[in-house]
Amino acid sequence: MTDGFDQALVAAGIALLRGDASLTVYPGGVPNLSPPAAPPYVVTYATVEWPPSDADALDGVSGTPMVRWICHCVGGGVSGSTPEDAEIAARAVGQRARAAWLNKRLVVAGLDCGLIRQEQGAGVPTRTDTTGDPVMDLIVVYRTFATT
């Protein structure tokens, strides 16, 4: 039996991201769609860790989960668009993810959650032309912690 905290933390973060009703969110990867998913969208992968912390119990029992969301902010794929257009579109998706998460606090029963912070900024976007039009993928990482 589990306490359910890991899944609750991940789901609460995805719910914040889905608060932007016009942004398509794919937790765990893009499904095999026909036709393929068209940008813009964000793909999120989540990890939950229980590292040692000064906030742990006096007996040393870990009680401070940390959740990370790795976001692939995808833009472009529009007929006739340029690589610059695709990069701008990917950056816009990244800004929407930032608006949904940065400085927000998850609400999870049984946990006291900290503010969501950006752990890794947007680096250089990765380009793909597999759709025939340039598509850019910009990776950004957000994290938060909680105490039990």
LOMARDO-820450 format. One line per 4 residues: number of its first residue (from 1); for each residue x, y, z of C-alpha. Coordinates in steps of 0.25 Angstrom, whole numbers, padded with zeros to 4 digits. Layout:
% residues N
NUM> X:Y:Z ~ ...;
//
This chain:
% residues 148
1> 0000:0000:0000 ~ 0005:0014:-0003 ~ 0002:0028:0003 ~ -0001:0033:-0011;
5> 0007:0046:-0009 ~ 0016:0044:-0022 ~ 0004:0043:-0031 ~ -0003:0054:-0024;
9> 0009:0063:-0026 ~ 0010:0060:-0041 ~ -0005:0061:-0043 ~ -0006:0074:-0036;
13> 0005:0080:-0045 ~ -0001:0075:-0057 ~ -0014:0081:-0053 ~ -0008:0095:-0052;
17> -0002:0094:-0066 ~ -0016:0089:-0071 ~ -0021:0102:-0065 ~ -0017:0108:-0078;
21> -0029:0103:-0086 ~ -0024:0106:-0099 ~ -0010:0099:-0097 ~ -0010:0084:-0101;
25> -0003:0076:-0090 ~ 0003:0062:-0092 ~ 0008:0056:-0079 ~ 0017:0044:-0081;
29> 0019:0047:-0096 ~ 0011:0050:-0109 ~ 0001:0039:-0112 ~ 0001:0032:-0126;
33> -0009:0041:-0133 ~ -0014:0040:-0147 ~ -0011:0051:-0152 ~ 0001:0054:-0143;
37> -0001:0064:-0132 ~ 0001:0078:-0137 ~ 0009:0089:-0129 ~ 0008:0096:-0120;
41> 0008:0087:-0109 ~ 0015:0083:-0096 ~ 0020:0069:-0093 ~ 0023:0067:-0078;
45> 0031:0056:-0071 ~ 0031:0056:-0056 ~ 0040:0050:-0045 ~ 0038:0049:-0030;
49> 0050:0048:-0021 ~ 0050:0047:-0006 ~ 0065:0052:-0003 ~ 0070:0054:0011;
53> 0066:0068:0016 ~ 0068:0077:0029 ~ 0053:0077:0029 ~ 0052:0061:0032;
57> 0047:0056:0045 ~ 0057:0055:0057 ~ 0058:0040:0055 ~ 0064:0042:0041;
61> 0051:0037:0033 ~ 0050:0044:0020 ~ 0038:0053:0019 ~ 0042:0063:0008;
65> 0038:0059:-0006 ~ 0043:0067:-0018 ~ 0036:0067:-0031 ~ 0041:0071:-0044;
69> 0034:0073:-0057 ~ 0043:0073:-0070 ~ 0035:0081:-0080 ~ 0037:0079:-0095;
73> 0031:0092:-0101 ~ 0028:0090:-0115 ~ 0025:0100:-0125 ~ 0025:0102:-0140;
77> 0020:0092:-0151 ~ 0012:0103:-0158 ~ 0012:0102:-0173 ~ 0021:0112:-0179;
81> 0027:0116:-0165 ~ 0042:0118:-0163 ~ 0051:0112:-0153 ~ 0051:0126:-0146;
85> 0036:0125:-0145 ~ 0037:0111:-0139 ~ 0047:0116:-0129 ~ 0038:0128:-0125;
89> 0026:0118:-0124 ~ 0034:0108:-0115 ~ 0038:0120:-0106 ~ 0023:0124:-0105;
93> 0019:0111:-0100 ~ 0031:0111:-0090 ~ 0025:0125:-0085 ~ 0011:0118:-0084;
97> 0017:0107:-0075 ~ 0025:0118:-0067 ~ 0012:0125:-0065 ~ 0005:0113:-0060;
101> 0016:0108:-0051 ~ 0026:0118:-0046 ~ 0023:0123:-0032 ~ 0011:0115:-0030;
105> 0008:0106:-0019 ~ 0002:0092:-0020 ~ -0010:0088:-0011 ~ -0008:0073:-0007;
109> -0016:0067:0005 ~ -0006:0063:0015 ~ 0006:0071:0010 ~ 0011:0085:0012;
113> 0016:0089:-0002 ~ 0027:0100:-0005 ~ 0027:0109:-0017 ~ 0029:0104:-0031;
117> 0043:0109:-0036 ~ 0050:0108:-0049 ~ 0061:0098:-0048 ~ 0067:0099:-0062;
121> 0064:0110:-0072 ~ 0061:0108:-0086 ~ 0074:0105:-0094 ~ 0076:0104:-0109;
125> 0063:0099:-0116 ~ 0065:0086:-0124 ~ 0060:0086:-0138 ~ 0053:0075:-0146;
129> 0047:0075:-0160 ~ 0040:0062:-0159 ~ 0027:0068:-0162 ~ 0032:0076:-0174;
133> 0031:0089:-0166 ~ 0041:0093:-0156 ~ 0037:0089:-0141 ~ 0045:0094:-0129;
137> 0046:0087:-0116 ~ 0050:0095:-0104 ~ 0053:0088:-0091 ~ 0050:0095:-0077;
141> 0050:0088:-0063 ~ 0042:0092:-0051 ~ 0042:0087:-0037 ~ 0036:0088:-0024;
145> 0037:0081:-0010 ~ 0027:0077:0000 ~ 0028:0073:0015 ~ 0019:0062:0021;
//
